[in-house]
């Protein structure tokens, strides 16, 4: 077995584990961070399969823009849980990070057995764009609308939550004033 299938299967395992961890985390911040690892693994997989434009697209658009935006929105509207967390929370993240780093290094550098640098097929971005938007334009539009609806829903839920917290605080303050406490 050559290095390509080994890297492919390791990346597939990293993507599956990161996605499973993103789904099972109770903390939304942790879930978003695991989803970012899954997107980076997907970008590495696209690069390995000969689509560097799509890999850059995944890193810049999904990982760099959308997920970081979701992370900021979640961190903005969720109260701080404090502390760095338990070792059990750091274990899976550290393991995934080490595996992902090893795979990235293996992709960049050469296979010691072959003596050559790994080179993938390169797809022209224009051809990829024509293929993607000629055949899958409806799916792309549906995904963009779903992401927009999810973002609006998160903002609305956070506003309602912040409004109910403000009402509770006003009630607590008025009760304290009535009781004679400052």
Secondary structure, DSSP 8 states (H G I E B T S, - for coil): --HHHHHHHHHHHHHHHHHHHHHH-SSHHHHHHHHHHHHHHHHHHHHHTT-HHHHHHIIIIIIIIIIHHHHHHHHHHS----S---HHHHHHHHHHHHHHHHHHHHHHS--TTT-S--------HHHHHHHHHHHSHHHHHHHHHHHHHHHHHHHHHHHHHHHHHHHHHHHHHHHHHHHT--
